[in-house]
């Protein structure tokens, strides 16, 4: 694997700053697409959507983690996924959907960036296999369990990025997502913000689980 670290403190600060700079655009995108299924996208500049501060904090945190953990040129696809991931997390948390207008460009851009930045064919093949494996797992869950097809469409992108680090990271990202979902769901039930039959948006857990797996790698 080819890559060179920019240093954890420098990378974290630079990543956090980049996240803050991107936050207004990310917040606008989240507001536009955070609408229930079947309704038109919210007009640009229309009221609604997540607050500025929560998006800025999440974007800065994601940027700091990616900046600290990533090596060049892995930084490019990770930053791409991170930017989309912030938007997707807020959209899913608000309306329980991961729209195709976000997940499909995310997948295409990730594939292009991996092809451009990874010279080793064996690594690219592992990314492809990991994308197929996670896509198949979440696809089966969408058919057999209370899992959304948006999650299944997000899974190949996360699998491809995690596959860059190895199969142990792919498995870690997969399981971290379920652990986080269990913790989040339990906390929601204990605080009575959610009832036993309510659905839980799984996209934020998938994204945070993948981010933690990358950080651990």
C-alpha positions as CSV (number, residue, x, y, z in Angstrom):
1,X,0.0,0.0,0.0
2,X,1.5,3.3,-1.0
3,X,1.0,6.3,1.3
4,X,2.6,8.9,3.4
5,X,1.2,10.3,6.6
6,X,1.1,14.1,7.1
7,X,1.3,13.7,10.9
8,X,-1.6,13.2,13.3
9,X,-1.8,16.7,14.9
10,X,-1.3,18.6,11.6
11,X,-3.7,16.3,9.7
12,X,-6.4,16.5,12.4
13,X,-6.3,20.3,12.6
14,X,-6.3,20.6,8.8
15,X,-9.1,18.1,8.5
16,X,-11.2,19.9,11.1
17,X,-10.7,23.2,9.4
18,X,-11.7,21.7,6.0
19,X,-14.8,20.2,7.6
20,X,-15.8,23.6,9.0
21,X,-15.2,25.3,5.6
22,X,-17.4,22.6,4.0
23,X,-20.1,22.7,6.7
24,X,-22.4,25.4,5.1
25,X,-22.5,23.4,1.8
26,X,-23.1,20.2,3.7
27,X,-25.9,21.7,5.8
28,X,-27.6,23.1,2.6
29,X,-27.4,19.7,1.0
30,X,-28.8,18.0,4.1
31,X,-31.7,20.5,4.3
32,X,-32.5,20.0,0.6
33,X,-32.7,16.2,0.7
34,X,-34.1,15.7,4.2
35,X,-37.7,15.3,3.0
36,X,-39.9,12.2,3.4
37,X,-40.1,9.7,0.5
38,X,-42.4,10.8,-2.2
39,X,-42.1,14.6,-1.5
40,X,-40.1,16.9,-3.8
41,X,-36.7,18.1,-2.7
42,X,-36.7,21.2,-0.5
43,X,-36.0,24.4,-2.5
44,X,-32.5,25.8,-2.0
45,X,-32.5,28.3,0.8
46,X,-35.9,27.2,2.1
47,X,-36.2,26.9,5.9
48,X,-35.9,23.5,7.5
49,X,-33.2,20.9,7.8
50,X,-30.5,20.5,10.5
51,X,-29.1,23.4,12.4
52,X,-25.8,25.0,11.4
53,X,-24.0,24.2,14.6
54,X,-24.6,20.4,14.7
55,X,-23.5,20.1,11.0
56,X,-20.4,22.2,11.7
57,X,-19.5,20.1,14.7
58,X,-20.0,16.8,12.9
59,X,-18.1,18.0,9.8
60,X,-15.2,19.2,11.9
61,X,-15.1,15.9,13.8
62,X,-15.2,13.8,10.7
63,X,-12.6,15.9,9.1
64,X,-10.3,15.7,12.1
65,X,-10.5,11.9,12.2
66,X,-9.9,11.5,8.5
67,X,-7.1,14.0,8.5
68,X,-5.4,12.2,11.5
69,X,-6.0,8.6,10.2
70,X,-5.6,8.9,6.4
71,X,-2.4,8.5,4.4
72,X,-1.9,10.1,1.0
73,X,-3.5,9.3,-1.4
74,X,-6.1,7.5,0.7
75,X,-7.1,10.9,1.9
76,X,-9.0,11.6,-1.4
77,X,-11.6,8.8,-1.4
78,X,-11.9,9.1,2.4
79,X,-12.6,12.8,2.2
80,X,-15.1,12.2,-0.5
81,X,-17.0,9.6,1.5
82,X,-16.7,11.8,4.6
83,X,-18.4,14.8,2.9
84,X,-21.2,12.7,1.6
85,X,-21.4,10.8,4.9
86,X,-22.1,13.9,6.9
87,X,-25.0,14.8,4.6
88,X,-26.4,11.2,4.5
89,X,-26.2,10.9,8.3
90,X,-28.3,14.0,8.9
91,X,-30.8,13.1,6.2
92,X,-31.3,9.6,7.5
93,X,-31.6,10.7,11.1
94,X,-34.3,13.2,10.0
95,X,-36.4,11.2,7.6
96,X,-35.1,7.6,7.7
97,X,-34.0,7.5,4.1
98,X,-30.7,7.4,2.1
99,X,-31.8,8.9,-1.2
100,X,-30.3,7.6,-4.5
101,X,-29.4,11.1,-5.5
102,X,-26.7,10.9,-2.8
103,X,-25.8,7.2,-2.5
104,X,-25.3,6.7,-6.3
105,X,-22.9,9.6,-6.9
106,X,-21.1,8.7,-3.8
107,X,-20.5,5.1,-5.1
108,X,-19.4,6.3,-8.5
109,X,-17.0,9.0,-7.2
110,X,-15.5,6.5,-4.7
111,X,-14.9,4.0,-7.5
112,X,-13.2,6.6,-9.7
113,X,-11.0,7.9,-6.9
114,X,-9.9,4.4,-5.9
115,X,-9.0,3.6,-9.5
116,X,-7.0,6.9,-9.7
117,X,-5.2,6.7,-6.4
118,X,-4.5,2.9,-5.9
119,X,-1.8,1.5,-8.2
120,X,-1.9,-2.0,-6.8
121,X,-4.3,-4.3,-8.6
122,X,-4.5,-6.7,-5.7
123,X,-5.7,-4.0,-3.4
124,X,-8.3,-2.8,-5.9
125,X,-9.5,-6.4,-6.3
126,X,-9.9,-6.6,-2.5
127,X,-11.9,-3.4,-2.5
128,X,-14.2,-4.8,-5.2
129,X,-14.7,-8.0,-3.3
130,X,-15.4,-6.1,-0.1
131,X,-17.9,-3.8,-1.8
132,X,-19.7,-6.9,-3.2
133,X,-19.6,-8.7,0.2
134,X,-21.1,-5.8,2.2
135,X,-23.6,-5.0,-0.6
136,X,-24.7,-8.6,-0.6
137,X,-25.0,-8.7,3.2
138,X,-27.0,-5.6,3.5
139,X,-29.1,-6.5,0.4
140,X,-30.0,-9.8,2.1
141,X,-30.9,-7.9,5.3
142,X,-33.0,-5.5,3.4
143,X,-35.0,-8.4,2.0
144,X,-35.2,-10.5,5.2
145,X,-35.0,-8.0,8.1
146,X,-36.1,-4.4,8.9
147,X,-33.3,-2.9,7.0
148,X,-33.7,-0.2,4.3
149,X,-32.6,-0.6,0.6
150,X,-30.8,2.8,1.1
151,X,-28.5,1.0,3.6
152,X,-27.9,-1.7,1.0
153,X,-26.9,1.0,-1.6
154,X,-24.5,2.7,0.8
155,X,-22.9,-0.6,1.9
156,X,-20.8,-1.2,-1.3
157,X,-19.1,2.2,-1.0
158,X,-18.2,1.6,2.6
159,X,-17.0,-1.9,1.8
160,X,-14.7,-0.6,-1.0
161,X,-13.1,2.0,1.3
162,X,-12.7,-0.4,4.2
163,X,-11.3,-3.0,1.8
164,X,-8.3,-0.7,1.2
165,X,-7.2,-1.4,4.7
166,X,-7.8,-5.2,4.7
167,X,-10.5,-7.7,5.5
168,X,-10.1,-7.2,9.3
169,X,-11.1,-3.6,8.8
170,X,-14.1,-4.6,6.7
171,X,-15.3,-6.9,9.4
172,X,-14.7,-4.3,12.1
173,X,-16.6,-1.6,10.2
174,X,-19.5,-4.1,9.7
175,X,-19.8,-5.1,13.3
176,X,-19.1,-1.6,14.7
177,X,-22.2,-0.4,12.8
178,X,-24.4,-3.0,14.6
179,X,-22.9,-2.3,18.0
180,X,-23.5,1.4,17.6
181,X,-27.1,0.8,16.5
182,X,-27.7,-1.4,19.5
183,X,-26.2,1.2,21.9
184,X,-28.2,4.0,20.2
185,X,-31.4,2.1,20.2
186,X,-31.0,1.1,23.8
187,X,-30.3,4.7,24.8
188,X,-33.4,5.9,22.9
189,X,-35.6,3.3,24.6
190,X,-34.2,4.1,28.1
191,X,-34.9,7.8,27.6
192,X,-38.3,7.0,26.1
193,X,-37.5,8.8,22.9
194,X,-38.4,5.7,20.9
195,X,-40.8,2.8,21.5
196,X,-40.1,-0.9,20.9
197,X,-41.7,-1.0,17.5
198,X,-40.1,2.2,16.1
199,X,-37.5,2.0,13.4
200,X,-34.0,3.2,13.8
201,X,-32.1,5.0,11.1
202,X,-29.1,2.7,10.4
203,X,-27.1,4.9,8.0
204,X,-25.4,7.0,10.7
205,X,-24.4,3.9,12.5
206,X,-22.9,2.4,9.3
207,X,-21.0,5.5,8.6
208,X,-19.7,6.0,12.1
209,X,-18.8,2.3,12.3
210,X,-16.8,2.6,9.1
211,X,-15.0,5.8,10.4
212,X,-14.1,4.1,13.7
213,X,-12.7,1.1,11.7
214,X,-10.6,3.3,9.6
215,X,-9.3,5.1,12.7
216,X,-8.5,1.8,14.4
217,X,-6.7,0.6,11.2
